[in-house]
Amino acid sequence: MRLAPEHVQVIGDELAIRWNDSTETYLPLEFLRRACPCAGCGGEPDVLGRVVRPEVTHTPASFRLRGYQLVGGYAIQPTWEDSHSSGLYTYQYLKRLEAARGEGSPP
């Protein structure tokens, strides 16, 4: 069975996801935004493979979710109140974020 969300909802300051494997994921919106996987937030490799990380600043609007789209059966693409919307969070990445959060690791 391929992992897929059955239901996605914002509850308070968390994104709640019920998966088709009968598990649930709860990720704080600020944690989720700070873990944005887009090149503008997380950086991208240069020609030698070193990741150049940009300096990213956030405002309170950066952590409020305006909406989201399911993309191609493999990812969620959030749109934040500050209009940022280039991050594609694959379902596997969301599960890894949940595990990292449970271990107390930063995104």
C-alpha positions as CSV (number, residue, x, y, z in Angstrom):
1,M,0.0,0.0,0.0
2,R,1.3,3.4,-1.0
3,L,1.3,6.0,1.8
4,A,-1.3,8.7,1.3
5,P,-3.3,11.1,3.5
6,E,-6.9,10.4,4.0
7,H,-7.7,13.6,5.8
8,V,-5.7,16.8,6.4
9,Q,-6.8,19.6,8.8
10,V,-5.4,22.5,10.8
11,I,-6.2,22.0,14.5
12,G,-5.1,25.0,16.5
13,D,-1.4,25.6,15.6
14,E,-0.8,22.1,14.2
15,L,-1.3,20.3,10.9
16,A,-3.1,17.0,11.6
17,I,-2.9,14.2,9.0
18,R,-4.7,10.9,9.1
19,W,-2.9,8.5,6.9
20,N,-4.2,5.5,4.9
21,D,-2.1,3.2,7.1
22,S,-4.3,4.1,10.1
23,T,-1.6,6.4,11.7
24,E,-1.9,10.1,12.5
25,T,0.7,12.8,12.3
26,Y,0.5,16.1,14.2
27,L,3.1,18.8,13.3
28,P,3.2,22.3,14.7
29,L,2.9,24.8,12.0
30,E,6.1,26.7,13.0
31,F,8.1,23.5,13.0
32,L,6.7,22.6,9.6
33,R,7.5,26.0,8.1
34,R,11.0,26.0,9.5
35,A,11.5,22.6,7.9
36,C,10.5,23.9,4.5
37,P,12.3,21.8,1.9
38,C,12.3,24.3,-1.0
39,A,15.7,25.7,-2.3
40,G,14.8,29.2,-1.1
41,C,14.5,28.0,2.5
42,G,16.8,24.9,2.8
43,G,19.4,25.8,0.2
44,E,20.6,23.9,-2.8
45,P,23.9,22.3,-3.7
46,D,26.6,24.1,-5.6
47,V,28.7,22.5,-8.4
48,L,30.8,20.7,-5.8
49,G,27.8,19.3,-4.0
50,R,28.0,21.6,-1.0
51,V,24.7,22.9,0.2
52,V,24.5,26.7,0.3
53,R,22.0,27.7,3.0
54,P,20.3,31.0,2.5
55,E,19.5,33.3,5.5
56,V,15.7,33.0,5.9
57,T,13.7,35.5,8.0
58,H,10.2,34.8,9.3
59,T,7.3,37.0,10.4
60,P,4.3,35.8,12.5
61,A,2.5,35.4,9.1
62,S,5.1,32.8,8.1
63,F,3.7,30.3,10.6
64,R,0.0,30.7,9.7
65,L,-1.3,28.3,7.0
66,R,-3.5,29.8,4.4
67,G,-4.2,26.5,2.6
68,Y,-2.6,23.6,0.9
69,Q,-2.8,21.4,-2.2
70,L,-2.2,17.7,-2.6
71,V,0.4,17.3,-5.4
72,G,0.7,14.3,-7.7
73,G,-0.2,11.7,-5.1
74,Y,3.1,12.2,-3.3
75,A,3.3,15.6,-1.6
76,I,1.5,18.4,0.2
77,Q,2.2,22.0,-0.9
78,P,1.3,24.5,1.8
79,T,0.6,28.2,1.1
80,W,1.5,30.3,4.1
81,E,0.0,33.7,5.1
82,D,3.2,35.4,4.0
83,S,2.5,34.0,0.4
84,H,5.4,31.4,0.5
85,S,4.2,28.3,-1.3
86,S,7.2,26.7,-3.1
87,G,7.8,23.9,-0.6
88,L,6.7,20.4,-1.6
89,Y,6.5,18.2,1.5
90,T,6.5,14.6,0.3
91,Y,4.5,12.2,2.4
92,Q,7.8,10.4,3.4
93,Y,9.3,13.7,4.4
94,L,6.3,14.5,6.7
95,K,6.7,11.1,8.4
96,R,10.5,11.8,8.9
97,L,9.6,15.2,10.4
98,E,7.2,13.5,12.8
99,A,9.9,11.1,13.8
100,A,12.5,13.9,14.2
101,R,10.1,15.9,16.3
102,G,9.5,12.9,18.6
103,E,13.2,12.5,19.1
104,G,13.6,16.2,19.9
105,S,15.7,16.8,16.8
106,P,15.5,20.2,15.0
107,P,14.1,20.2,11.5
